[in-house]
Amino acid sequence: MRSSRFSFESRLGIIYGMEVKRLLRSRRLKLMTLLMFLPVIVYFFTHEEITEYSTRALRISFQVNFSTYLVNFWASVIGQLVVIILMSELLGSEIDKGTIRVLLTKPVRKSELVIGKFLGGLTGMLVVFGLPYLVMQIYMVLLYKQGFTGLRATFGDLLYSLEVTLLLLGSLGAFAMALSVVLSRPLYASLASFGVIFVAQFILPQLPFFDDPERFTLNYQLGVLLRDRFTLHMGLDVYKGDPSTTLVFFASVMLLSLILAILGLYRREYRG
């Protein structure tokens, strides 16, 4: 049993490592990362005048600015599209090019292939969003002259921002992966995923029998999650909802999408 578990972890690690190396070498990932630096550049030129150099003032400014950029850019339509394009290509490109036949001739299960590639995609997302987050945190710490004290004070908020980003956008990415198995081409999967998400967020809430339609958007649920941790930012009180329910919903979407992707691979036949 221990040998079987080791074999599973070893195969998964190989798939994950190969995917991460491929993503880190790709020009697309670099361009996506540069795009996510736009809010950092905007903040660099437009930040407010500093009137209080303290750790508390730094944390308040951190929470206000990060929540603003998360809702309005990083996790907005732009961020969602970036993740959909990134994740739909993980399996879709292998199926489209036929290289998945080669992968499946190796001693690897289809479930391991899906999970390994998904974890590799999450690592790519960590780079795309994590680097801009980290640079902005360091710049704000220097701006407020708080040094290592400021880094420690805002590190928890930085990690939480990353966790929320990976949860919400990762669920969209898993959904795009599942569609890429069905549609076989990354472009079709990207367009279909974005179409479904657009309808779910902007069309369905317009139906007259929905109360508070804004709560059906990803950005609103992002605000619900941020409110749970960003307690110094009073402006987040407008987001009503239960953070635990939001967390369970998006985690369930992620898990269900991965299961559908695995089942989709098992239902298809790939012959060399």
URBELUR-V406180 format. One record per pair of residues at least 12 apart in sequence whose ideal C-beta (glycine too) atoms are under 10 Angstrom apart, sorted by sequence separation. I is the first residue (numbers start at 1). GAP is how many residues later the second one is. D is the distance in whole Angstrom. If there is no record, write none. Layout:
i:gap:d
I:GAP:D
I:GAP:D
This chain:
i:gap:d
91:12:10
138:12:9
141:12:9
177:12:8
179:12:10
180:12:9
201:12:10
204:12:7
205:12:7
223:12:9
224:12:9
227:12:5
48:13:7
100:13:8
137:13:9
138:13:8
141:13:7
176:13:6
179:13:5
180:13:8
201:13:10
223:13:6
226:13:8
227:13:9
228:13:10
47:14:8
103:14:10
137:14:7
140:14:7
141:14:10
175:14:10
176:14:7
179:14:5
202:14:9
223:14:10
225:14:9
227:14:8
228:14:9
229:14:9
178:15:9
201:15:7
202:15:8
205:15:10
223:15:7
224:15:5
228:15:4
48:16:9
138:16:10
176:16:8
177:16:9
179:16:10
200:16:7
201:16:5
223:16:3
224:16:8
225:16:9
227:16:7
228:16:9
48:17:9
137:17:6
175:17:10
176:17:4
179:17:8
200:17:9
201:17:6
222:17:8
223:17:9
224:17:4
226:17:9
43:18:10
47:18:8
137:18:8
175:18:6
176:18:8
200:18:9
201:18:8
220:18:9
221:18:8
223:18:8
224:18:8
225:18:5
228:18:9
94:19:8
201:19:9
220:19:6
224:19:6
225:19:10
228:19:9
137:20:8
138:20:10
173:20:9
176:20:9
197:20:10
219:20:9
220:20:9
221:20:7
224:20:10
137:21:5
172:21:7
175:21:8
176:21:9
197:21:8
220:21:8
224:21:9
225:21:6
43:22:6
91:22:8
136:22:9
172:22:9
175:22:8
221:22:9
224:22:5
225:22:7
42:23:10
43:23:10
90:23:10
91:23:7
94:23:8
223:23:10
224:23:9
90:24:9
133:24:10
134:24:7
137:24:9
172:24:10
214:24:10
215:24:8
221:24:9
222:24:9
43:25:9
133:25:6
136:25:10
172:25:6
214:25:9
215:25:7
221:25:5
225:25:9
39:26:8
43:26:8
90:26:10
91:26:6
133:26:9
215:26:6
220:26:9
221:26:9
39:27:9
42:27:8
90:27:4
91:27:9
89:28:10
90:28:7
130:28:9
133:28:6
134:28:9
212:28:8
218:28:10
221:28:8
222:28:10
39:29:8
40:29:8
130:29:10
133:29:6
212:29:10
221:29:8
39:30:4
87:30:9
90:30:7
91:30:9
38:31:9
39:31:9
42:31:9
87:31:8
90:31:5
130:31:9
215:31:10
89:32:9
129:32:8
130:32:6
133:32:8
218:32:9
36:33:10
39:33:8
87:33:10
88:33:10
129:33:7
39:34:5
87:34:5
90:34:9
38:35:7
39:35:7
86:35:6
87:35:9
130:35:9
38:36:9
126:36:7
129:36:5
130:36:9
36:37:8
87:37:8
125:37:9
128:37:9
129:37:8
35:38:10
36:38:6
83:38:9
86:38:6
87:38:8
83:39:10
86:39:7
126:39:9
38:40:9
125:40:7
126:40:7
129:40:8
83:41:9
125:41:6
128:41:10
36:42:9
83:42:6
86:42:7
35:43:7
36:43:7
82:43:9
123:43:10
35:44:9
122:44:6
125:44:7
126:44:10
83:45:8
125:45:7
36:46:7
79:46:10
82:46:7
83:46:9
172:46:8
32:47:10
35:47:7
82:47:9
122:47:10
171:47:9
122:48:6
125:48:7
32:49:10
33:49:9
79:49:9
121:49:8
124:49:9
169:49:8
32:50:5
79:50:8
168:50:6
31:51:9
32:51:9
122:51:8
168:51:9
118:52:8
121:52:6
122:52:9
29:53:10
32:53:8
121:53:9
168:53:7
169:53:9
28:54:10
32:54:7
74:54:10
75:54:9
168:54:6
74:55:6
118:55:8
121:55:9
167:55:10
118:56:6
121:56:7
28:57:8
29:57:7
164:57:10
165:57:9
168:57:8
28:58:7
74:58:8
164:58:6
167:58:8
70:59:9
73:59:10
74:59:8
118:59:6
26:60:9
114:60:9
117:60:8
164:60:10
28:61:8
164:61:5
163:62:9
164:62:7
23:63:8
26:63:9
69:63:9
70:63:9
114:63:7
69:64:9
114:64:9
161:64:10
164:64:9
160:65:9
161:65:8
164:65:8
23:66:9
160:66:8
163:66:9
164:66:10
23:67:9
66:67:8
69:67:8
114:67:8
22:68:9
160:68:9
161:68:9
157:69:10
160:69:5
161:69:9
66:70:8
159:70:10
160:70:8
19:71:7
22:71:10
65:71:8
66:71:8
110:71:10
157:72:7
156:73:8
157:73:7
62:74:9
66:74:9
62:75:7
65:75:7
157:75:9
157:76:10
174:76:10
177:77:10
62:78:6
168:78:9
171:78:9
172:78:9
175:78:7
178:78:8
179:78:9
182:78:9
58:79:10
61:79:6
62:79:9
164:79:10
167:79:9
168:79:10
171:79:4
174:79:7
175:79:8
178:79:4
181:79:8
182:79:9
167:80:7
170:80:8
171:80:7
174:80:5
177:80:7
178:80:7
181:80:5
59:81:10
100:81:10
168:81:10
169:81:9
170:81:9
171:81:8
172:81:8
173:81:8
174:81:8
175:81:9
176:81:8
177:81:7
178:81:8
179:81:9
180:81:8
181:81:9
58:82:6
61:82:8
62:82:9
83:82:9
87:82:9
164:82:10
168:82:6
171:82:4
172:82:9
174:82:8
175:82:5
178:82:4
179:82:9
181:82:9
182:82:6
58:83:7
61:83:7
83:83:10
86:83:9
87:83:8
90:83:8
164:83:9
167:83:5
170:83:9
171:83:4
174:83:4
175:83:10
177:83:9
178:83:4
181:83:4
88:84:10
92:84:8
96:84:9
100:84:10
163:84:10
167:84:7
170:84:6
171:84:9
173:84:8
174:84:5
177:84:5
178:84:9
180:84:9
181:84:6
184:84:9
18:85:10
58:85:8
59:85:9
83:85:9
84:85:9
87:85:8
88:85:8
91:85:9
92:85:8
95:85:7
168:85:9
171:85:9
172:85:9
174:85:10
175:85:9
176:85:10
177:85:10
178:85:9
179:85:9
181:85:10
182:85:10
55:86:10
58:86:4
75:86:10
79:86:8
83:86:4
87:86:3
90:86:9
91:86:6
94:86:9
95:86:7
164:86:9
167:86:10
168:86:9
171:86:7
174:86:9
175:86:9
178:86:7
181:86:9
182:86:9
57:87:6
58:87:9
59:87:9
74:87:9
82:87:8
83:87:8
86:87:7
87:87:7
88:87:9
89:87:9
90:87:6
91:87:9
92:87:8
93:87:8
94:87:10
95:87:10
96:87:9
167:87:8
170:87:10
171:87:10
174:87:7
177:87:9
181:87:7
15:88:8
56:88:10
58:88:5
62:88:9
66:88:9
80:88:9
83:88:10
84:88:6
85:88:10
87:88:8
88:88:4
89:88:9
91:88:10
92:88:3
95:88:9
96:88:6
166:88:10
55:89:8
57:89:9
75:89:8
79:89:9
80:89:7
83:89:6
84:89:7
87:89:5
88:89:7
91:89:5
92:89:8
95:89:5
96:89:5
50:90:10
53:90:9
54:90:8
67:90:10
75:90:6
79:90:6
83:90:5
86:90:8
87:90:5
88:90:9
90:90:7
91:90:6
92:90:10
94:90:10
95:90:8
96:90:7
15:91:9
33:91:9
36:91:10
37:91:10
40:91:9
41:91:10
44:91:10
53:91:6
54:91:10
55:91:6
58:91:9
59:91:8
62:91:9
63:91:9
66:91:7
70:91:6
74:91:7
81:91:10
82:91:10
83:91:10
84:91:8
85:91:8
87:91:10
88:91:7
89:91:8
92:91:7
95:91:9
96:91:9
14:92:9
32:92:8
36:92:6
40:92:5
44:92:9
47:92:9
52:92:8
53:92:5
54:92:8
58:92:5
62:92:5
66:92:8
69:92:9
80:92:6
84:92:5
87:92:10
88:92:5
92:92:7
93:92:9
94:92:10
96:92:9
15:93:7
32:93:9
35:93:8
36:93:6
39:93:7
40:93:9
43:93:6
47:93:8
50:93:6
53:93:8
57:93:10
58:93:10
61:93:9
75:93:6
79:93:9
80:93:9
83:93:8
84:93:10
87:93:8
88:93:10
91:93:9
92:93:6
93:93:5
96:93:10
14:94:8
19:94:10
23:94:10
33:94:6
34:94:9
36:94:9
37:94:8
38:94:8
39:94:10
40:94:10
50:94:6
55:94:6
59:94:6
63:94:6
66:94:9
67:94:9
70:94:7
75:94:6
92:94:4
95:94:10
11:95:8
22:95:10
29:95:6
32:95:9
33:95:5
36:95:8
37:95:5
40:95:6
41:95:10
44:95:7
48:95:10
50:95:8
54:95:10
55:95:6
58:95:7
59:95:6
62:95:6
66:95:5
70:95:7
74:95:9
84:95:9
88:95:9
91:95:9
92:95:8
11:96:7
12:96:9
16:96:9
20:96:10
24:96:10
28:96:9
29:96:10
32:96:5
33:96:8
36:96:5
40:96:5
43:96:7
47:96:7
54:96:9
58:96:7
62:96:8
80:96:10
84:96:10
89:96:10
90:96:9
92:96:8
93:96:10
11:97:5
12:97:9
15:97:6
19:97:6
23:97:6
30:97:9
31:97:10
32:97:9
33:97:9
34:97:10
35:97:9
36:97:9
39:97:7
40:97:10
43:97:8
53:97:10
55:97:9
56:97:8
59:97:10
63:97:10
67:97:10
75:97:10
88:97:9
89:97:4
92:97:5
11:98:8
14:98:9
15:98:6
18:98:8
19:98:5
22:98:8
23:98:7
26:98:8
29:98:7
30:98:9
33:98:6
34:98:9
37:98:7
55:98:5
59:98:7
63:98:9
70:98:9
88:98:5
89:98:9
91:98:9
92:98:8
12:99:9
13:99:10
15:99:9
16:99:8
17:99:9
18:99:9
19:99:9
20:99:9
21:99:9
24:99:9
29:99:7
33:99:7
37:99:9
40:99:7
44:99:10
54:99:10
55:99:9
62:99:9
87:99:9
88:99:8
7:100:8
8:100:10
12:100:5
15:100:8
16:100:5
19:100:8
20:100:5
23:100:7
24:100:8
40:100:10
43:100:9
86:100:10
88:100:9
89:100:8
8:101:8
11:101:5
12:101:9
15:101:3
16:101:8
19:101:3
20:101:9
23:101:4
85:101:8
88:101:4
89:101:8
10:102:10
11:102:9
14:102:8
15:102:7
16:102:9
18:102:8
19:102:7
20:102:10
22:102:9
23:102:10
84:102:10
85:102:9
87:102:9
88:102:5
8:103:9
9:103:10
12:103:6
13:103:8
15:103:10
16:103:5
17:103:8
20:103:5
24:103:7
87:103:9
88:103:9
8:104:7
12:104:5
15:104:8
16:104:5
19:104:8
20:104:7
23:104:8
85:104:9
86:104:9
88:104:9
7:105:10
11:105:8
15:105:7
16:105:10
19:105:8
23:105:9
84:105:8
85:105:5
88:105:6
13:106:10
16:106:10
17:106:10
20:106:10
84:106:5
87:106:9
88:106:9
8:107:10
12:107:8
16:107:8
20:107:9
84:107:9
84:108:10
85:108:9
81:109:8
84:109:5
85:109:9
83:110:9
84:110:6
81:112:9
80:113:9
81:113:6
84:113:8
80:114:7
81:116:9
77:117:9
80:117:6
81:117:10
80:118:9
77:120:9
77:121:8
80:121:9
77:124:9
77:125:9
122:132:10
118:136:9
80:138:7
79:139:9
80:139:9
118:139:9
79:140:10
118:140:6
76:141:10
77:141:9
76:142:9
77:142:9
75:143:7
76:143:6
114:143:10
115:143:7
118:143:8
75:144:6
114:144:6
117:144:9
114:145:9
71:146:10
75:146:10
76:146:9
114:146:10
115:146:9
71:147:9
72:147:8
75:147:5
111:147:9
114:147:5
115:147:8
71:148:5
74:148:9
75:148:10
111:148:9
113:148:9
114:148:5
70:149:8
71:149:9
113:149:9
114:149:10
111:150:9
112:150:9
114:150:9
71:151:6
75:151:10
110:151:9
111:151:5
114:151:7
70:152:6
71:152:6
110:152:6
111:152:10
113:152:7
70:153:9
109:153:9
110:153:9
110:154:9
111:154:8
67:155:8
70:155:10
71:155:8
110:155:4
111:155:9
67:156:7
70:156:7
109:156:10
110:156:6
109:157:10
110:158:9
67:159:5
66:160:8
67:160:9
70:160:10
110:160:10
104:161:9
67:162:10
63:163:8
67:163:6
66:164:8
68:165:9
71:165:10
100:165:8
104:165:10
105:165:9
63:166:9
64:166:8
67:166:6
104:166:6
63:167:4
66:167:9
68:167:9
103:167:9
104:167:10
105:167:6
62:168:9
63:168:8
64:168:8
65:168:9
67:168:8
71:168:9
100:168:9
102:168:9
104:168:9
63:169:5
64:169:5
67:169:6
95:169:10
101:169:5
60:170:9
62:170:9
63:170:4
64:170:9
87:170:10
91:170:7
95:170:9
100:170:6
101:170:7
102:170:8
59:171:9
61:171:9
62:171:9
63:171:10
64:171:7
90:171:10
99:171:10
101:171:5
59:172:10
60:172:5
61:172:10
63:172:9
64:172:9
67:172:10
98:172:8
59:173:6
60:173:7
63:173:8
91:173:9
95:173:8
59:174:9
60:174:9
91:174:8
98:174:9
57:175:10
95:175:8
56:176:8
94:176:10
